[in-house]
Amino acid sequence: MTRSELIEKIAKKNPNLLLGEIERIVNVIFSSMTAALARGDRVEFRGFGVFSIHQRSPRIAQNPRTGTKVQIGSRNIVHFKVGKELHESLNEK
């Protein structure tokens, strides 16, 4: 699902809201999540999952084209852990 598809779905379920208002709400949510992760905070949506930052250690990689060794520094990555309700809904049979 893309951002525009999300906005369209919210608009269909809430016909009393203007499209521009919904777009601003979605943008505020995403920018707040981005700012929280940039500060190193966790972002948790109960039943959906948790976004957090993990630090990847520096390592030596190999360029597949030339075979030369390349030093890659440490970096932060976003980690997502699925929530219990989402996990159960994805795995019910």
KESEGU-270683 format. One record per residue: residue in one letter; x, y, z of N, C-alpha, C in turn. Coordinates in nm, 2 decimals, padded with zeros to 4 digits, always signed. Each point is the difference from the previous one (the first is absolute). Layout:
{rec a {X Y Z} {X Y Z} {X Y Z}},
...
***
This chain:
{rec m {+00.08 -00.12 +00.00} {-00.08 +00.12 +00.00} {+00.09 +00.12 +00.00}},
{rec t {-00.03 +00.10 -00.09} {+00.07 +00.12 +00.00} {-00.06 +00.11 +00.08}},
{rec r {+00.06 +00.11 +00.02} {-00.05 +00.11 +00.08} {-00.13 +00.05 -00.06}},
{rec s {-00.01 +00.01 -00.13} {-00.12 +00.05 -00.07} {-00.11 -00.10 +00.02}},
{rec e {+00.03 -00.13 -00.01} {-00.11 -00.10 +00.02} {-00.05 +00.01 +00.14}},
{rec l {+00.09 +00.02 +00.10} {-00.04 +00.01 +00.14} {-00.10 +00.12 +00.02}},
{rec i {+00.04 +00.11 -00.06} {-00.08 +00.12 +00.00} {-00.14 -00.02 -00.06}},
{rec e {+00.00 -00.07 -00.11} {-00.13 -00.03 -00.07} {-00.09 -00.09 +00.09}},
{rec k {+00.06 -00.10 +00.06} {-00.08 -00.09 +00.09} {-00.06 +00.08 +00.12}},
{rec i {+00.08 +00.08 +00.06} {-00.04 +00.08 +00.11} {-00.12 +00.09 -00.04}},
{rec a {+00.02 +00.06 -00.12} {-00.11 +00.09 -00.06} {-00.13 -00.07 -00.02}},
{rec k {+00.01 -00.13 -00.05} {-00.12 -00.08 -00.02} {-00.07 -00.03 +00.13}},
{rec k {+00.07 -00.02 +00.10} {-00.06 -00.04 +00.13} {-00.04 +00.12 +00.08}},
{rec n {+00.05 +00.12 -00.04} {-00.04 +00.13 +00.07} {-00.03 +00.10 -00.10}},
{rec p {-00.12 -00.01 -00.06} {-00.04 +00.10 -00.10} {-00.02 +00.14 +00.05}},
{rec n {+00.00 +00.02 +00.13} {-00.02 +00.13 +00.06} {+00.13 +00.08 +00.00}},
{rec l {+00.12 -00.07 -00.02} {+00.13 +00.07 +00.00} {+00.04 +00.03 -00.14}},
{rec l {+00.06 +00.12 -00.02} {+00.05 +00.04 -00.13} {+00.13 -00.07 -00.03}},
{rec l {+00.02 -00.03 -00.13} {+00.12 -00.07 -00.04} {+00.13 +00.07 +00.05}},
{rec g {+00.00 +00.13 -00.01} {+00.12 +00.08 +00.05} {+00.03 -00.02 +00.14}},
{rec e {-00.11 -00.01 +00.09} {+00.01 -00.02 +00.14} {+00.06 -00.14 +00.03}},
{rec i {-00.05 -00.10 -00.07} {+00.05 -00.13 +00.01} {+00.15 -00.01 -00.03}},
{rec e {+00.03 +00.06 -00.11} {+00.14 +00.00 -00.05} {+00.10 +00.07 +00.11}},
{rec r {-00.05 +00.11 +00.06} {+00.08 +00.06 +00.10} {+00.01 -00.09 +00.12}},
{rec i {-00.10 -00.07 +00.04} {+00.00 -00.09 +00.12} {+00.10 -00.11 -00.03}},
{rec v {+00.00 -00.06 -00.12} {+00.09 -00.11 -00.03} {+00.14 +00.05 +00.00}},
{rec n {+00.02 +00.12 -00.06} {+00.14 +00.06 +00.00} {+00.05 +00.02 +00.14}},
{rec v {-00.09 +00.05 +00.09} {+00.04 +00.03 +00.14} {+00.04 -00.13 +00.07}},
{rec i {-00.08 -00.10 -00.02} {+00.03 -00.13 +00.06} {+00.14 -00.05 -00.05}},
{rec f {+00.02 +00.00 -00.13} {+00.13 -00.06 -00.05} {+00.12 +00.09 +00.04}},
{rec s {-00.02 +00.13 +00.00} {+00.11 +00.09 +00.04} {+00.03 -00.02 +00.15}},
{rec s {-00.10 -00.02 +00.08} {+00.02 -00.02 +00.15} {+00.07 -00.13 +00.02}},
{rec m {-00.04 -00.10 -00.07} {+00.07 -00.13 +00.01} {+00.15 +00.01 -00.04}},
{rec t {+00.03 +00.07 -00.11} {+00.13 +00.02 -00.05} {+00.09 +00.08 +00.10}},
{rec a {-00.06 +00.10 +00.06} {+00.07 +00.08 +00.10} {+00.03 -00.08 +00.13}},
{rec a {-00.10 -00.08 +00.04} {+00.02 -00.09 +00.12} {+00.11 -00.10 -00.03}},
{rec l {+00.00 -00.06 -00.11} {+00.11 -00.10 -00.03} {+00.14 +00.07 -00.02}},
{rec a {+00.00 +00.12 -00.05} {+00.12 +00.07 -00.01} {+00.06 +00.04 +00.14}},
{rec r {-00.08 +00.02 +00.10} {+00.04 +00.02 +00.13} {+00.04 -00.12 +00.07}},
{rec g {-00.03 -00.12 -00.06} {+00.04 -00.13 +00.07} {-00.12 -00.06 +00.08}},
{rec d {-00.12 +00.07 -00.01} {-00.11 -00.05 +00.07} {-00.07 -00.12 -00.07}},
{rec r {-00.08 -00.08 +00.07} {-00.08 -00.11 -00.06} {-00.13 +00.06 -00.04}},
{rec v {-00.06 -00.05 -00.11} {-00.13 +00.03 -00.04} {-00.09 -00.12 +00.00}},
{rec e {-00.10 +00.00 +00.09} {-00.08 -00.12 +00.03} {-00.14 +00.02 -00.04}},
{rec f {-00.06 -00.09 -00.08} {-00.14 -00.01 -00.03} {-00.05 -00.13 +00.06}},
{rec r {-00.08 +00.00 +00.10} {-00.05 -00.12 +00.07} {-00.07 -00.08 -00.10}},
{rec g {+00.03 -00.13 +00.00} {-00.07 -00.09 -00.10} {+00.06 -00.01 -00.13}},
{rec f {+00.08 +00.11 -00.04} {+00.06 +00.00 -00.13} {+00.15 -00.03 +00.00}},
{rec g {+00.07 +00.08 +00.08} {+00.14 -00.03 +00.02} {+00.08 +00.11 +00.05}},
{rec v {+00.13 -00.02 +00.01} {+00.09 +00.10 +00.06} {+00.12 +00.03 -00.10}},
{rec f {+00.02 +00.13 -00.03} {+00.11 +00.04 -00.07} {+00.11 +00.05 +00.09}},
{rec s {+00.13 -00.04 -00.02} {+00.11 +00.04 +00.09} {+00.12 +00.01 -00.09}},
{rec i {+00.10 +00.07 +00.06} {+00.13 +00.01 -00.07} {+00.10 -00.10 +00.06}},
{rec h {+00.07 -00.07 -00.09} {+00.11 -00.09 +00.04} {+00.12 +00.05 -00.07}},
{rec q {+00.11 -00.02 +00.07} {+00.13 +00.04 -00.06} {+00.07 -00.12 -00.06}},
{rec r {+00.04 +00.02 -00.13} {+00.07 -00.11 -00.07} {+00.15 +00.03 +00.02}},
{rec s {+00.07 -00.10 +00.04} {+00.15 +00.01 +00.02} {+00.07 +00.03 -00.13}},
{rec p {+00.12 +00.07 +00.02} {+00.08 +00.01 -00.12} {+00.05 -00.13 -00.05}},
{rec r {+00.02 -00.01 -00.13} {+00.04 -00.13 -00.06} {+00.08 +00.02 -00.12}},
{rec i {+00.06 -00.11 -00.05} {+00.08 +00.00 -00.12} {-00.09 -00.08 -00.10}},
{rec a {-00.03 +00.06 -00.11} {-00.08 -00.06 -00.11} {+00.09 -00.02 -00.12}},
{rec q {-00.05 -00.07 -00.10} {+00.07 -00.02 -00.12} {-00.08 +00.05 -00.12}},
{rec n {+00.06 +00.08 -00.09} {-00.06 +00.05 -00.12} {-00.02 -00.12 -00.09}},
{rec p {-00.12 -00.04 -00.04} {-00.02 -00.12 -00.08} {+00.05 +00.01 -00.14}},
{rec r {+00.01 +00.12 -00.05} {+00.05 +00.02 -00.14} {+00.15 -00.01 +00.00}},
{rec t {+00.08 +00.06 +00.09} {+00.14 +00.00 -00.01} {+00.07 -00.09 +00.10}},
{rec g {-00.07 -00.04 +00.11} {+00.05 -00.09 +00.10} {+00.08 +00.08 +00.10}},
{rec t {+00.01 +00.13 +00.00} {+00.08 +00.07 +00.09} {-00.08 +00.01 +00.14}},
{rec k {+00.08 +00.01 +00.11} {-00.06 +00.01 +00.13} {-00.03 +00.15 +00.02}},
{rec v {-00.12 +00.02 +00.07} {-00.04 +00.14 +00.02} {-00.04 +00.01 +00.15}},
{rec q {+00.04 +00.10 +00.07} {-00.04 +00.02 +00.14} {-00.13 +00.08 +00.00}},
{rec i {-00.10 -00.06 +00.07} {-00.13 +00.07 +00.02} {-00.01 +00.03 +00.15}},
{rec g {-00.02 +00.13 +00.03} {-00.01 +00.05 +00.13} {-00.13 -00.05 +00.07}},
{rec s {-00.01 +00.03 +00.13} {-00.13 -00.03 +00.07} {-00.11 +00.09 -00.04}},
{rec r {-00.12 -00.05 +00.00} {-00.11 +00.08 -00.04} {-00.13 -00.05 +00.08}},
{rec n {-00.09 +00.09 +00.01} {-00.13 -00.02 +00.06} {-00.10 -00.05 -00.10}},
{rec i {-00.08 -00.11 +00.03} {-00.10 -00.05 -00.09} {-00.13 +00.00 +00.08}},
{rec v {-00.11 +00.00 -00.07} {-00.13 -00.01 +00.06} {-00.04 -00.15 +00.01}},
{rec h {-00.04 -00.04 +00.12} {-00.04 -00.13 +00.02} {-00.15 -00.01 +00.03}},
{rec f {-00.08 -00.09 -00.05} {-00.14 -00.01 +00.02} {-00.03 -00.14 +00.07}},
{rec k {-00.07 +00.00 +00.11} {-00.04 -00.12 +00.06} {-00.15 -00.01 +00.00}},
{rec v {-00.05 -00.10 -00.07} {-00.15 -00.01 -00.01} {-00.07 -00.02 +00.13}},
{rec g {-00.11 +00.06 +00.01} {-00.08 -00.02 +00.13} {-00.08 -00.13 +00.00}},
{rec k {-00.05 -00.04 +00.11} {-00.06 -00.13 +00.02} {-00.13 -00.01 -00.08}},
{rec e {-00.08 +00.10 +00.00} {-00.13 -00.01 -00.08} {+00.03 -00.01 -00.15}},
{rec l {+00.09 +00.08 -00.05} {+00.03 +00.00 -00.14} {+00.06 -00.14 -00.04}},
{rec h {+00.09 -00.05 +00.09} {+00.06 -00.13 -00.03} {-00.10 -00.11 +00.00}},
{rec e {-00.10 +00.01 +00.09} {-00.10 -00.11 +00.00} {-00.09 +00.02 -00.12}},
{rec s {-00.04 +00.12 -00.04} {-00.09 +00.01 -00.12} {+00.07 -00.04 -00.13}},
{rec l {+00.13 +00.02 +00.00} {+00.08 -00.05 -00.12} {+00.02 -00.15 -00.01}},
{rec n {-00.01 -00.06 +00.12} {+00.03 -00.15 +00.00} {-00.12 -00.08 +00.04}},
{rec e {-00.12 +00.05 -00.01} {-00.11 -00.09 +00.03} {-00.03 -00.08 -00.12}},
{rec k {-00.05 -00.13 +00.03} {-00.02 -00.09 -00.11} {-00.15 -00.04 +00.00}},
***
